[in-house]
Amino acid sequence: MDATEMLAVAIGEARAGLAEGGIPIGAALFGPDGELWGSGHNRRVQDGDPSVHGETAAFKAAGRRRSYRGTTMVTTLSPCWYCSGLVRQFGITAVLIGESRTFAGGHDWLAAHGVAITLLDDPECVGMMTDFIAARPDLWFEDIGDDGGS
């Protein structure tokens, strides 16, 4: 699979999350040979669980593996610090990011620590998040841990 095809899996997950009333962030974990190991989307709203981000859902769906060396995490949005930590903790080799205009997470930190970063600046990913943030700023700020200073 090329980058566009891999991102399409994550975009499909983001759309599913949005259709369920959640935050439109999707992810997929691909093995060293390009095989899809698992995919998922942010389910904070649907499950009432703040730990279910797109990347963590994809990681969980991939199941237990002896090693994550050579794998690629694909995500529609730059990974937050929590998800960036997951990438580092388990030695995921590369991260393919749909966009970072609406949120610049930990991808620079990951790059500084040897993770290969590809930032696509995909218009569909940007549009999906821009529209969501405008429509549901309350959920967005909750998701990124911004309580508005209270």
N, C-alpha and C positions, 0 to 999 in steps of 0.2 A: 504494500500500500504506500502511496505517496502521502505527503503532508496534507493535501486537500482532502483526500479520502479518509485519513485518520481523523482530521478535524470534523468531518461530516458526522462521524459517530458521536462525538462530544456535542455537536450542535443538536443532533437528534435528541440526546438526553436533556439538554437545556430546554428545548421546546416541550418535552414531556413534563419537566418540572413546572414550567410556566402554566401548562394546561391543567395541572393539578392544583394550581393556586399558590405555587411556591416560587422560589427565586430561580431565575433562569441561568443556572450555571451547570454545565455538564462536563464530564471527563471520561477518559478511557485509558486503560493501561494496556500497552502492547508489549509482547515478549520480544526477545532479541531477534527472532525470525520474522517479526511483523504480525504475528498472530494476535488477535484480540484476546486478551486474558480476562478482562472485565470492564464494565462500563457502569456509570451511574450518574445521578444528579443530586444537587443540593436538596435535602429533604428536611431542613430545619423546621419549616412551617408544618409540613404534612405529618411529621412524626413527633413534633414538639421536642426535638432533640438537637441542641445546638452543635453537637459534634458531627452531624452528618452533612459534610460539605461534598461537593461533586467529586473531588479527588479522593476523599476517604471512602465514599461509596464505591467508586471504581476499584480502589485498592482492596476493599473488602470482598467485592464480587470476584476479584481475581483469585481469591483463596490463598491458602498458605503455600508458599514457595520456598525452596531452599535458598535461592538467591534472586535478587532483582537486578543484578549486573546486566547491562546491555538493554534494559527495558526503557520504554518511552512513555511518560505520562503526558497525555494530551488533555488540555483544558481550555474551555472557552474564554476564561478570564485569568489574568495573572494570579498565581496562587498566593493566598494569604500567608502569614507567618506560620500558622498552624499546619497548613498543607505543605508549605516549603520545608518545614521540619520533618514531615513524613517522608518527603523525597530524600532528604539528607540521611535520616535515620536508617532507611532501608536500602540506600545505595542505588536508587533509581538513577540511571545514567543521563537521561535527556528529558527535557520538558519542552513540549510544543504548545505555544500559547496563542489562542485566537486573538486576544486584544489586551492592551493594558492602558488604554486611554481613560476608561471610567474608573479603573482601580489599578494602581501599580503596587503589587504585593512584593513578595520576596525574591523575584526572579534575578535581580542584580546580585543579591547575596548568594543565591544558588550558583550563578555564573562564577562569582569570585571563589567559590569552593569546588570548582571543577565540573559542575553539571553543565552539559551542553544545552543552551537555551536557543530556541527558535521562536521569534515573535512575528506572527503573520499579519497583524493589524487588519484582521478580516472585517469587512464592512457589515456583514450580517451579525457578527458577534457584537460589534460596537453598537449597532442599531438596537439589537435586542436589549442590551443593558441600559442604553440611554433611555429607551422607551420605558423600561421597567422602573428605573430610578425616578423618572418624572411621575409615573403613575403611583408608585408605592414607596415614597421616600422613607416612611416609617419602617418597613421591612428591610429596606436596604441598609439603613443606618444601624438597625439591630444586628444585621448579618455581619457587618464589618466592625461591630463592637463600639460604635460611636453613640453614646447616650446623650449627645447634645450638651455635654458639660454639666449635667445634673449629678 
